[in-house]
């Protein structure tokens, strides 16, 4: 298919999803449209940055939500690799031994969550890489050339939508409803900021400690952040990352 026609078709599919919600186009519409158009069971999108903690922005179902959380909490998986290397990571079958060796913790956890295939597509515009679009299937799946081209087109559109939303956040409100993409991130950023004061460390180390606590206790990153912000959880300065922190 001609690239221009493909892009136009993808934009139309996403616009139709937004119209069903009665809202302007958001990344959730890109994810929902991708699931409807491709042989996958769900999609999720995470905002990622080299300079700040990464955060899930949307997911289409419980499994995709778990996959986003798992990768950002564990710091491994196709999403993380796609962001670091700037290229698509296609995993048709997580039971492949090489993948289980590559992502020893994530692969097992993802299979347990219900995913069998995962495709991670970096969002890129020149030197800017604001995140990754993840697709999963509950059975082994290989995307053919046309399907992969469509998936990459969804990722391209998600890049525009995400960057546009960020411009709105700094440039003031627009007419019409705007999807709140920052609520999840704001609480984790706030918790990380509080930990810099509690622990006397930089923001990156604070996020690592937050993530380590979530993993060690089998909790969602967002729930741990909420406890820190509510001052129900405090990290003693002399505690090691794996040690229990103080509940107040």
Residue pairs with C-beta under 8 A, 6 or more apart in sequence:
1 9
1 146
1 149
6 149
6 150
6 153
7 153
7 156
7 157
10 33
10 37
10 150
10 153
10 154
10 157
11 157
13 33
13 36
13 37
14 25
14 29
14 30
14 33
14 154
14 157
14 161
15 25
15 29
16 33
17 29
17 32
17 33
17 36
18 24
18 25
18 26
18 29
21 28
21 29
22 177
23 176
23 177
23 179
24 174
24 176
24 177
24 178
24 179
25 161
26 58
26 161
26 165
26 178
26 179
26 181
27 45
27 57
27 58
27 158
27 161
27 162
27 165
27 179
27 181
28 58
28 60
28 179
29 161
30 43
30 45
30 133
30 154
30 157
30 158
30 161
31 43
31 44
31 45
31 58
31 59
31 60
31 64
31 133
31 158
32 43
32 60
33 154
34 40
34 43
34 133
34 135
34 150
34 151
34 154
35 41
35 42
35 43
35 60
35 135
37 150
37 154
38 135
38 143
38 147
38 150
38 151
38 154
39 137
39 141
39 143
39 147
40 117
40 119
40 135
40 136
40 137
40 141
41 61
41 63
41 136
41 137
41 138
42 59
42 60
42 61
42 63
42 64
42 135
42 136
43 59
43 60
43 64
43 133
43 134
43 135
43 136
44 56
44 58
44 59
44 60
44 64
44 65
44 67
44 68
44 133
44 134
44 136
45 56
45 57
45 58
45 59
45 68
45 123
45 131
45 132
45 133
45 134
45 158
45 162
46 54
46 55
46 56
46 57
46 68
46 71
46 72
46 79
46 131
46 132
46 134
47 54
47 55
47 57
47 130
47 131
47 162
47 181
47 185
48 54
48 79
48 83
48 129
48 130
48 131
48 132
49 130
52 189
52 203
53 185
53 188
53 189
53 192
53 203
53 204
53 207
53 210
54 72
54 83
54 131
55 72
55 184
55 185
55 188
56 65
56 68
56 69
56 72
56 184
57 131
57 162
57 181
57 184
57 185
58 181
59 65
59 67
59 68
63 113
63 114
63 115
63 136
63 138
64 134
64 136
66 113
67 77
67 79
67 110
67 113
67 115
67 118
67 134
67 136
68 79
68 134
69 220
69 221
69 222
70 77
70 106
70 109
70 110
70 113
71 77
71 78
71 79
71 80
71 106
71 134
72 79
72 80
72 211
72 221
73 211
73 214
73 215
73 220
73 221
74 105
74 106
74 109
74 215
75 211
76 103
76 105
76 106
77 103
77 106
77 110
77 118
77 120
78 89
78 91
78 103
78 118
78 119
78 120
78 134
79 89
79 120
79 132
79 134
81 89
81 120
82 88
82 89
82 120
82 121
82 122
82 132
83 122
83 129
83 131
83 132
86 122
86 124
86 129
87 122
88 119
88 120
88 121
88 122
88 148
88 151
88 152
89 119
89 120
90 119
90 120
90 143
90 148
91 99
91 117
91 118
91 119
91 120
92 117
92 140
92 141
92 142
92 143
93 99
93 116
93 117
93 140
94 100
94 107
94 110
94 111
94 115
94 116
94 117
94 118
95 111
95 116
95 140
99 107
100 107
100 108
110 118
110 136
114 138
115 136
115 137
115 138
116 136
116 137
116 138
116 139
116 140
116 141
117 136
117 137
117 139
117 140
117 141
118 134
118 135
118 136
119 134
119 135
119 136
119 143
119 151
120 132
120 133
120 134
120 135
121 132
121 133
121 134
121 135
121 151
121 152
121 154
121 155
122 129
122 131
122 132
122 155
123 129
123 130
123 131
123 132
123 133
123 155
123 156
123 158
123 159
123 162
124 159
125 159
125 160
125 163
128 159
128 163
130 159
130 162
130 163
130 166
131 158
131 159
131 162
133 151
133 154
133 155
133 158
135 151
143 151
162 181
165 178
165 179
165 181
168 174
168 178
169 181
169 182
184 222
187 222
187 225
187 226
187 229
188 207
188 210
188 221
188 222
188 225
190 225
190 229
191 210
191 224
191 225
191 226
191 228
191 229
192 203
192 206
192 207
192 210
192 225
193 203
193 206
194 228
194 229
195 201
195 206
195 207
195 209
195 210
195 228
195 235
196 202
196 203
196 206
198 234
198 235
198 236
198 237
199 205
199 206
199 209
199 235
199 237
200 237
201 209
208 241
209 235
209 241
210 221
210 224
210 225
210 228
211 221
212 241
212 242
213 219
213 224
213 235
213 241
213 245
214 220
214 221
214 223
214 224
216 241
216 242
217 224
224 233
227 233
228 234
228 235
231 248
232 247
232 248
233 245
233 246
233 247
233 248
234 245
234 246
234 247
234 248
235 245
235 246
236 245
236 246
239 245
